[in-house]
Amino acid sequence: MWLILLLVAFIIFVFYRPFKFWIIDPWLIHRDLWAQGIPGRHIPIVGEILNFRKSIQDENPLGYGAALAAKFGDYYHVSFGPTARLDTCDPELINGVLKTNARCYHKAYIMRLVLGVLLGNKNLLMAEDDIHAQHRRLIAPVFQHQNMNSMISLMIDVTKNLMKKWSTAADVARQDNKPLVLNIHEEMANLTLDIVTSCVFGTEIVSDEKMHQTIYRIISESLELMEKRLYNMTAIIPIVNRLPLPSKRCIDKCLREGKSLVRQIVDNRRKGLTKSACKGPDLLDLLLAASSSDKTNKLTDEEVYEEALTFVAAGHETTSTLMTWTLYNLANNPDICRQLEAEVDSVLNQVDEITPATLSLLTYTEAVVKESLRLHQPVPAIVRMAVKDNTLVASDGKEIHIKKGTGIFINFYMLHHSEKYWHEPFKFDPSRFDNKQSDKLILPFSAGPRSCIGQNFAMLEAKIMLALLVRHFRFELEPEFNQLKETKQNKGNISNCSSFFESPTELECTNNELTEFSLTNESISSINTDIIENDEKEELIYSDKDVLDNGFYLFKSSSILENHIHQTNECSTQTSVRYVSLDSPSTTVICRQQRVIESISIHVQQKKNIFKKIVDLLYGTKPSMIYELGLQFLYVYDEIFNYREGHTFAIFFRKKIWYLTIEKIKYIQCQVNEHRPKLTLILNYKNQLTSIHV
């Protein structure tokens, strides 16, 4: 009997804590949030992990979070593995977590498992409470205005070295009558790495090509491992981090090489072989001073290595991403680029050198950088964990009691793309920062005592690089990247329409005669035909030229467009851009260069099936494919199809939401009618016309 009792006690002892951690604690937190009227859902044990992983496979992780926000609102609760968390893009809740109640929150447990293994847990990025405060006080002098100003000439020199390299390469390309084509992300990554390492370790690192390449390789491999660990949710199981798996060996290799390299740099500075490139002390000087202090809380050599490596990795990657997207946005918006060039020329032509006073005059340049940060924030979200019970207040005045152990997922991406706070949030519009109120709603560097300590450094660096580059170069996209999607990889050309869908068996995909010809300006530039005889049964969509220029059109029937295409296919020799302008009682098909239309016809038997058919079609479409197709803002609700201003694509069908982000579109409305069993979505896609029938 006693043996049985002991066995039961042992089983309870072994399994109770995991059971409480994975099952009981999350349920209690969810129950408390439900009781407070907070919307959300709870999936025991796995939570949203499987859904999140699927969104990663579909190359649309940001769209997944946006789908939840579209369903539940600006704050809601979900589970992520064993963690019950409150997800929010509400500015007041974010302010409460990051500022007002900052001491009630720590870095989330999962971030320690993902990042701490590579970066360590005693650096400024990962440390908490007293250790974090100590390191921040230590490093802060590096970013004082006087020291920052001394870095300006260093940033200019490094940027000009890159410009000379580009100019030489452009001259060679010009001799072959070709433009200079660059992988701009790699170029920006090398440029920002040169600047950061110069400001942290001294210019000797930049001049040592072998050491520069070693640093670049180690950081690139480390960041790739971090990304894999973030997306591979097995990292939340601590024992996995200790198993001798291939990933563990890669992590150990990066750590070993990184610390060995930093140790060599530190030893050279201690021996006086290198010195600061700034007028004041650089980061390495301050770290070494703190490590040689007589104080009891002096830094260990291990902490010096961690801080130096973390700052270089974080400062290099985030700024290179910012610059890549900024140049991409300027290439896509030539009017804004010309306005930026005008300001830069106006300011820099009046001075012999760039000074802090000069940079303060580049207000539009700063607005361009801020707008790129808003649209493409390098860190789109952060996670905090409540270590104390506390109360937060939302923008609507609702008080939310947060229990210890509750995770807080702060979705900066949704805050920066919310129509509630930004007019046309997916439009690149630097002028929105003419209003200082906008600065309060953009948090690219987080906020509060744990905000990015190097944010002024990053803004200074970006303004200098951007001003010099646009003054001497004009950037254009390669033609195949005109429909660039915001993902790590870009799919190649799609030759078979069935590859758009995960479940092609539900579709009848045909490549008919529409794929065999192209249209010219001459052939259809002035086609105007009266509506067919049964025009009373055809409901047209009213639109304007601006809408149609953005490449997404909705018809009640494809017959009108197809008739025009068939009438002109015999005399067609050249691909052109077309948009369709519908004005009752006639239809006009107008030509534009370099763009094409593809039609997707959705046939349904009955009115009651129409929404299900559309949802099934688009649920089965990979987000990456929809990015390339250029689908825009579509609400399916009750009996009305609505297009509203903005760039969000969403389908509402009962309580299901499928969400992703695309480009600008204005307003179109089409009333669905039981006599109209056929829908056609007309959209841009490469140089091919295809009809997909459901």
LINZIPE-V436484 format. One record per residue. N is the residue number from 1. OMEGA is omega as a letter, one per 30 degrees, with the letter a starting at -180 (NA if undefined). Layout:
N|OMEGA ; N|OMEGA
This chain:
1|a ; 2|l ; 3|l ; 4|l ; 5|l ; 6|l ; 7|l ; 8|l ; 9|l ; 10|l ; 11|l ; 12|a ; 13|a ; 14|a ; 15|a ; 16|a ; 17|l ; 18|a ; 19|l ; 20|a ; 21|a ; 22|a ; 23|a ; 24|a ; 25|l ; 26|a ; 27|a ; 28|l ; 29|l ; 30|a ; 31|l ; 32|l ; 33|l ; 34|a ; 35|l ; 36|l ; 37|l ; 38|l ; 39|l ; 40|l ; 41|a ; 42|l ; 43|a ; 44|l ; 45|a ; 46|a ; 47|a ; 48|a ; 49|a ; 50|l ; 51|l ; 52|l ; 53|l ; 54|l ; 55|l ; 56|l ; 57|l ; 58|l ; 59|a ; 60|a ; 61|l ; 62|l ; 63|l ; 64|l ; 65|l ; 66|l ; 67|l ; 68|l ; 69|l ; 70|a ; 71|a ; 72|a ; 73|a ; 74|l ; 75|a ; 76|a ; 77|l ; 78|l ; 79|l ; 80|a ; 81|a ; 82|a ; 83|l ; 84|a ; 85|l ; 86|l ; 87|a ; 88|l ; 89|l ; 90|a ; 91|a ; 92|l ; 93|l ; 94|l ; 95|l ; 96|a ; 97|a ; 98|a ; 99|a ; 100|a ; 101|a ; 102|a ; 103|l ; 104|a ; 105|l ; 106|l ; 107|a ; 108|a ; 109|a ; 110|l ; 111|l ; 112|l ; 113|a ; 114|a ; 115|a ; 116|l ; 117|a ; 118|a ; 119|a ; 120|a ; 121|a ; 122|l ; 123|a ; 124|a ; 125|a ; 126|a ; 127|a ; 128|l ; 129|a ; 130|a ; 131|l ; 132|a ; 133|l ; 134|a ; 135|a ; 136|l ; 137|a ; 138|a ; 139|a ; 140|a ; 141|l ; 142|a ; 143|l ; 144|a ; 145|a ; 146|a ; 147|l ; 148|a ; 149|l ; 150|l ; 151|a ; 152|a ; 153|l ; 154|l ; 155|l ; 156|a ; 157|a ; 158|l ; 159|l ; 160|l ; 161|l ; 162|a ; 163|l ; 164|l ; 165|l ; 166|a ; 167|l ; 168|l ; 169|l ; 170|l ; 171|l ; 172|a ; 173|a ; 174|l ; 175|l ; 176|a ; 177|l ; 178|l ; 179|l ; 180|a ; 181|a ; 182|l ; 183|a ; 184|l ; 185|l ; 186|l ; 187|l ; 188|l ; 189|l ; 190|l ; 191|a ; 192|l ; 193|l ; 194|a ; 195|a ; 196|a ; 197|l ; 198|a ; 199|a ; 200|a ; 201|a ; 202|a ; 203|a ; 204|a ; 205|a ; 206|a ; 207|l ; 208|a ; 209|a ; 210|l ; 211|l ; 212|a ; 213|l ; 214|l ; 215|a ; 216|a ; 217|a ; 218|a ; 219|l ; 220|l ; 221|a ; 222|l ; 223|l ; 224|l ; 225|l ; 226|a ; 227|l ; 228|a ; 229|l ; 230|a ; 231|l ; 232|a ; 233|l ; 234|l ; 235|l ; 236|l ; 237|a ; 238|a ; 239|l ; 240|a ; 241|a ; 242|a ; 243|a ; 244|l ; 245|l ; 246|l ; 247|l ; 248|l ; 249|l ; 250|l ; 251|a ; 252|l ; 253|l ; 254|l ; 255|a ; 256|a ; 257|a ; 258|a ; 259|l ; 260|l ; 261|l ; 262|l ; 263|l ; 264|l ; 265|l ; 266|a ; 267|l ; 268|l ; 269|l ; 270|l ; 271|l ; 272|a ; 273|l ; 274|l ; 275|a ; 276|l ; 277|l ; 278|l ; 279|l ; 280|l ; 281|l ; 282|a ; 283|a ; 284|l ; 285|a ; 286|l ; 287|a ; 288|l ; 289|l ; 290|a ; 291|l ; 292|a ; 293|l ; 294|a ; 295|a ; 296|a ; 297|l ; 298|a ; 299|l ; 300|l ; 301|l ; 302|l ; 303|l ; 304|l ; 305|a ; 306|a ; 307|a ; 308|a ; 309|a ; 310|a ; 311|a ; 312|a ; 313|a ; 314|a ; 315|a ; 316|a ; 317|a ; 318|a ; 319|l ; 320|l ; 321|l ; 322|a ; 323|l ; 324|a ; 325|l ; 326|l ; 327|l ; 328|l ; 329|l ; 330|l ; 331|l ; 332|a ; 333|a ; 334|l ; 335|l ; 336|l ; 337|l ; 338|l ; 339|l ; 340|l ; 341|a ; 342|l ; 343|a ; 344|l ; 345|a ; 346|a ; 347|a ; 348|l ; 349|a ; 350|a ; 351|l ; 352|l ; 353|l ; 354|l ; 355|l ; 356|l ; 357|l ; 358|a ; 359|a ; 360|l ; 361|a ; 362|a ; 363|l ; 364|l ; 365|l ; 366|l ; 367|l ; 368|l ; 369|l ; 370|a ; 371|l ; 372|l ; 373|l ; 374|a ; 375|a ; 376|a ; 377|a ; 378|l ; 379|a ; 380|a ; 381|l ; 382|a ; 383|l ; 384|l ; 385|l ; 386|l ; 387|l ; 388|l ; 389|l ; 390|a ; 391|l ; 392|l ; 393|a ; 394|a ; 395|l ; 396|l ; 397|a ; 398|l ; 399|a ; 400|l ; 401|a ; 402|l ; 403|l ; 404|a ; 405|l ; 406|l ; 407|l ; 408|l ; 409|a ; 410|a ; 411|l ; 412|a ; 413|a ; 414|l ; 415|a ; 416|a ; 417|a ; 418|l ; 419|l ; 420|a ; 421|a ; 422|l ; 423|a ; 424|a ; 425|a ; 426|l ; 427|l ; 428|a ; 429|a ; 430|a ; 431|l ; 432|l ; 433|l ; 434|l ; 435|a ; 436|l ; 437|a ; 438|a ; 439|a ; 440|a ; 441|l ; 442|a ; 443|a ; 444|a ; 445|a ; 446|a ; 447|l ; 448|a ; 449|l ; 450|l ; 451|a ; 452|a ; 453|a ; 454|a ; 455|l ; 456|l ; 457|a ; 458|l ; 459|l ; 460|l ; 461|a ; 462|a ; 463|a ; 464|a ; 465|a ; 466|a ; 467|a ; 468|a ; 469|a ; 470|l ; 471|a ; 472|a ; 473|l ; 474|a ; 475|l ; 476|l ; 477|l ; 478|a ; 479|a ; 480|l ; 481|l ; 482|l ; 483|a ; 484|l ; 485|a ; 486|l ; 487|a ; 488|a ; 489|l ; 490|l ; 491|l ; 492|l ; 493|a ; 494|a ; 495|a ; 496|a ; 497|a ; 498|l ; 499|l ; 500|a ; 501|l ; 502|a ; 503|a ; 504|a ; 505|l ; 506|a ; 507|l ; 508|a ; 509|a ; 510|l ; 511|a ; 512|a ; 513|a ; 514|a ; 515|a ; 516|a ; 517|l ; 518|a ; 519|l ; 520|l ; 521|a ; 522|a ; 523|a ; 524|a ; 525|a ; 526|l ; 527|l ; 528|l ; 529|l ; 530|l ; 531|a ; 532|a ; 533|a ; 534|a ; 535|l ; 536|a ; 537|a ; 538|l ; 539|a ; 540|l ; 541|l ; 542|a ; 543|l ; 544|a ; 545|a ; 546|l ; 547|a ; 548|l ; 549|a ; 550|l ; 551|l ; 552|a ; 553|l ; 554|l ; 555|l ; 556|l ; 557|l ; 558|a ; 559|a ; 560|a ; 561|a ; 562|l ; 563|l ; 564|a ; 565|a ; 566|a ; 567|a ; 568|a ; 569|a ; 570|a ; 571|a ; 572|l ; 573|a ; 574|l ; 575|l ; 576|l ; 577|l ; 578|l ; 579|a ; 580|l ; 581|a ; 582|l ; 583|l ; 584|g ; 585|a ; 586|l ; 587|a ; 588|l ; 589|a ; 590|a ; 591|l ; 592|a ; 593|l ; 594|l ; 595|a ; 596|l ; 597|l ; 598|a ; 599|l ; 600|a ; 601|l ; 602|a ; 603|l ; 604|a ; 605|a ; 606|l ; 607|a ; 608|a ; 609|a ; 610|a ; 611|a ; 612|a ; 613|a ; 614|l ; 615|l ; 616|a ; 617|a ; 618|l ; 619|a ; 620|a ; 621|a ; 622|l ; 623|a ; 624|l ; 625|a ; 626|l ; 627|a ; 628|l ; 629|l ; 630|l ; 631|a ; 632|a ; 633|a ; 634|l ; 635|l ; 636|a ; 637|a ; 638|a ; 639|a ; 640|l ; 641|a ; 642|l ; 643|l ; 644|a ; 645|l ; 646|a ; 647|a ; 648|l ; 649|a ; 650|l ; 651|l ; 652|l ; 653|a ; 654|a ; 655|l ; 656|l ; 657|l ; 658|a ; 659|l ; 660|a ; 661|l ; 662|a ; 663|a ; 664|l ; 665|l ; 666|a ; 667|l ; 668|l ; 669|l ; 670|l ; 671|l ; 672|a ; 673|a ; 674|l ; 675|a ; 676|a ; 677|a ; 678|l ; 679|l ; 680|l ; 681|a ; 682|a ; 683|a ; 684|l ; 685|l ; 686|a ; 687|a ; 688|l ; 689|a ; 690|l ; 691|l ; 692|a ; 693|l ; 694|NA
